Amino acid sequence: MTNLTGARWRKSTRSGNGNNCVEVADNLPGVVGVRDSKDPTGPALVFGPEAWQAFVTHARR
């Protein structure tokens, strides 16, 4: 299990005021965390930076 202590979580500026968002933490070396904003103490997915960047690039298309 990856330690996400010290993660700085943020929501997209495009997510608006709703609570159905994901939060991303990309300040930790070598990992990007993704979690449900409604459940901040719940589980988080962890990606390598390259995999996360590939996902973001694809999603923008």
C-alpha positions as MATLAB code, in Angstrom:
seq = 'MTNLTGARWRKSTRSGNGNNCVEVADNLPGVVGVRDSKDPTGPALVFGPEAWQAFVTHARR';
ca = [
       0.000    0.000    0.000;
       1.353    3.424   -0.968;
       1.731    5.975    1.809;
      -0.140    9.148    0.853;
       0.742   11.045    4.025;
       1.495   14.615    3.055;
      -0.631   14.500   -0.076;
      -2.152   17.852   -1.037;
      -5.532   17.026   -2.534;
      -7.211   19.309   -5.065;
     -10.305   19.283   -7.241;
     -10.415   20.456  -10.818;
     -11.400   24.082  -11.257;
     -13.941   22.769  -13.767;
     -15.730   20.625  -11.192;
     -17.946   23.498   -9.983;
     -19.636   23.484   -6.604;
     -20.990   19.945   -6.738;
     -19.797   17.184   -4.437;
     -19.489   14.517   -7.122;
     -15.838   15.088   -7.861;
     -12.539   13.360   -7.751;
      -9.522   14.858   -6.041;
      -5.960   14.462   -7.228;
      -2.727   14.670   -5.266;
       0.308   15.070   -7.494;
       2.786   16.539   -5.025;
       4.346   13.255   -3.888;
       7.417   11.867   -5.637;
       6.676    9.039   -8.050;
       2.921    8.720   -7.416;
      -0.367   10.436   -8.217;
      -3.272    9.753   -5.879;
      -6.925    9.946   -6.911;
      -9.859    9.773   -4.491;
     -13.596   10.464   -4.220;
     -14.185   13.933   -2.756;
     -17.238   12.634   -0.861;
     -15.098   10.093    1.003;
     -11.747   11.745    1.808;
     -10.820    9.078    4.355;
     -11.762    6.250    2.002;
      -9.565    4.395   -0.455;
      -7.492    6.123   -3.102;
      -6.217    4.900   -6.439;
      -2.512    5.360   -7.061;
      -0.912    5.838  -10.467;
       2.591    6.411  -11.697;
       3.116    9.900  -13.137;
       3.430    8.602  -16.703;
       0.207    6.596  -16.484;
      -1.637    9.570  -15.002;
      -0.359   11.894  -17.718;
      -1.435    9.426  -20.395;
      -4.930    9.302  -18.853;
      -5.225   13.096  -18.678;
      -4.003   13.478  -22.262;
      -6.543   10.929  -23.485;
      -9.380   12.455  -21.429;
      -8.718   15.903  -22.889;
      -9.206   14.565  -26.398;
];
